[in-house]
């Protein structure tokens, strides 16, 4: 199994000509079609050595893509790493979060902010009070509280 940090170097889906939402059977079908097309034994004898070498390299790349995408566990790891990389590339999350940007949850007396993953960042009333800087009202801007990307999402 490849280390997660090595996986995103190549777009294994594009190598197979597949969409990341493709089913396992679709991935397998694309793999089988390409692996036959680029198999070294299927190459014509009247092509240049350079063309044969390109086909061999493409064959190896297709096989590597299938080794990752054809296994549920390595595919899941690869997909998670791609998602993480995509989120990193979106850019930094705001350096400051203000209380007025958060919603109040009356049930548990906390402020919350929705996360990109569908979860929520939560700051209790007590935590908000600790971060308050000289203000006597929670409706005021707190100034910087821990950035949402540094808080634990639930």
C-alpha positions as CSV (number, residue, x, y, z in Angstrom):
1,X,0.0,0.0,0.0
2,X,1.3,3.5,-0.9
3,X,1.6,6.1,1.8
4,X,-1.2,8.6,1.7
5,X,1.1,11.6,1.1
6,X,2.4,9.9,-2.1
7,X,-1.0,9.1,-3.6
8,X,-2.1,12.5,-5.0
9,X,1.0,13.0,-7.1
10,X,-0.9,11.6,-10.1
11,X,-4.6,11.8,-10.9
12,X,-5.3,8.1,-11.1
13,X,-8.9,8.8,-12.3
14,X,-7.8,10.7,-15.3
15,X,-5.3,8.0,-16.2
16,X,-8.2,5.6,-16.4
17,X,-10.3,8.2,-18.1
18,X,-12.8,8.0,-15.3
19,X,-14.7,10.4,-13.1
20,X,-14.1,10.2,-9.3
21,X,-17.8,9.4,-8.9
22,X,-17.5,6.3,-11.2
23,X,-18.6,3.0,-9.8
24,X,-16.1,0.2,-9.2
25,X,-17.5,-1.7,-12.1
26,X,-17.1,1.3,-14.4
27,X,-13.5,1.7,-13.2
28,X,-12.8,-1.9,-13.8
29,X,-14.3,-1.7,-17.3
30,X,-12.1,1.3,-18.2
31,X,-9.0,-0.4,-16.7
32,X,-9.6,-3.6,-18.7
33,X,-10.1,-1.7,-22.0
34,X,-6.9,0.4,-21.5
35,X,-4.7,-2.4,-20.2
36,X,-5.5,-4.4,-23.4
37,X,-4.9,-1.3,-25.6
38,X,-1.5,-0.6,-24.1
39,X,-0.3,-4.2,-23.3
40,X,3.2,-4.6,-24.7
41,X,2.2,-7.9,-26.4
42,X,-0.6,-6.2,-28.3
43,X,1.7,-3.6,-29.9
44,X,2.4,-3.8,-33.6
45,X,5.9,-4.9,-34.6
46,X,6.3,-2.1,-37.1
47,X,6.2,0.8,-34.6
48,X,9.3,2.6,-33.4
49,X,11.1,1.6,-30.2
50,X,10.1,5.0,-28.7
51,X,6.4,4.3,-29.3
52,X,6.7,0.9,-27.7
53,X,8.4,2.4,-24.7
54,X,5.6,5.0,-24.4
55,X,3.1,2.2,-24.5
56,X,4.9,0.2,-21.8
57,X,5.1,3.3,-19.6
58,X,1.4,4.0,-20.1
59,X,0.7,0.3,-19.4
60,X,2.5,0.6,-16.1
61,X,0.7,3.8,-15.2
62,X,-2.7,2.2,-15.9
63,X,-1.7,-0.8,-13.8
64,X,-0.7,1.5,-10.9
65,X,-4.0,3.4,-11.2
66,X,-5.9,0.2,-10.9
67,X,-3.9,-1.0,-7.9
68,X,-5.1,2.1,-6.1
69,X,-8.6,2.5,-7.4
70,X,-9.4,-1.2,-7.7
71,X,-9.0,-1.8,-4.0
72,X,-11.7,-0.3,-1.7
73,X,-9.3,0.6,1.1
74,X,-6.6,2.3,-1.1
75,X,-9.3,4.0,-3.2
76,X,-10.9,5.5,0.0
77,X,-7.4,6.7,1.2
78,X,-6.7,8.2,-2.2
79,X,-10.1,9.9,-2.3
80,X,-9.7,11.3,1.2
81,X,-6.2,12.7,0.3
82,X,-7.6,14.3,-2.9
83,X,-10.4,15.9,-0.9
84,X,-7.9,17.1,1.7
85,X,-5.7,18.6,-1.0
86,X,-8.7,20.2,-2.6
87,X,-9.7,21.9,0.7
88,X,-6.1,23.1,1.2
89,X,-6.0,24.6,-2.2
90,X,-9.2,26.5,-1.6
91,X,-7.2,28.9,0.5
92,X,-7.0,29.7,4.1
93,X,-10.0,29.9,6.3
94,X,-10.6,33.5,7.7
95,X,-7.9,34.3,10.2
96,X,-10.6,35.8,12.5
97,X,-14.1,34.6,13.3
98,X,-16.5,37.1,14.9
99,X,-19.3,36.1,17.1
100,X,-21.8,37.9,14.9
101,X,-20.8,35.5,12.1
102,X,-21.8,32.6,14.2
103,X,-25.3,31.3,15.0
104,X,-26.6,31.0,18.6
105,X,-27.9,27.6,19.8
106,X,-30.4,28.3,22.6
107,X,-30.6,24.6,23.5
108,X,-27.0,24.2,24.6
109,X,-26.1,27.9,25.0
110,X,-23.3,27.8,22.4
111,X,-22.4,29.6,19.2
112,X,-21.8,27.5,16.1
113,X,-20.4,27.8,12.6
114,X,-21.1,25.3,9.9
115,X,-18.1,23.5,8.5
116,X,-17.4,22.7,4.8
117,X,-17.6,19.0,5.7
118,X,-21.1,19.4,7.0
119,X,-20.2,19.3,10.6
120,X,-20.2,22.3,13.0
121,X,-17.6,24.2,15.0
122,X,-19.0,25.0,18.4
123,X,-18.0,27.6,21.0
124,X,-19.7,27.5,24.4
125,X,-20.9,30.7,26.1
126,X,-18.2,30.2,28.7
127,X,-15.5,29.9,26.0
128,X,-16.9,33.0,24.3
129,X,-16.7,34.9,27.6
130,X,-13.0,33.8,28.0
131,X,-12.2,35.3,24.6
132,X,-14.2,38.5,25.1
133,X,-11.9,41.5,25.3
134,X,-13.2,44.1,27.7
135,X,-16.8,43.8,26.5
136,X,-19.8,43.1,28.7
137,X,-22.1,41.8,26.0
138,X,-21.9,38.6,24.1
139,X,-23.5,40.3,21.1
140,X,-20.3,42.4,20.6
141,X,-17.5,41.3,18.3
142,X,-15.2,39.0,20.2
143,X,-12.1,39.7,18.2
144,X,-10.2,36.7,17.2
145,X,-11.3,33.4,18.6
146,X,-9.7,30.2,17.5
147,X,-9.9,29.9,13.8
148,X,-12.5,27.3,12.7
149,X,-9.8,25.3,11.0
150,X,-8.0,25.0,14.3
151,X,-11.1,24.0,16.2
152,X,-12.3,20.4,16.3
153,X,-15.3,19.9,14.0
154,X,-18.1,17.7,15.3
